[in-house]
Amino acid sequence: ANIHAIIVSSSRYWFNYRHAINALGMYQIFRENGIPEDNIILMLADEYATNARNPYKNNMFGNGIHRPSWYSNQTQVDYRGSDV
């Protein structure tokens, strides 16, 4: 398939966690449906997974903590922080 995607979460600060989760959810959907990593550009403006307020370090959950994290070492973030 010749499908390409640009996913952007430009929101910053902890109270905008849901915006990054929405972006990561789209990333998961694209990956699960066979879109190659090279065809996806993922941009996250804040480091929610490592935020001091995150009780589950290096993880981000969209559907509760008893489900797989949507953020892992398999998640290729192309642009972070002030680059977004």
Summary of the structure (lengths in Angstrom):
residues: 84
radius of gyration: 12.4
end to end distance: 27.3
largest distance: 39.9
contacts: 202
relative contact order: 0.24
helix: 33%
strand: 14%
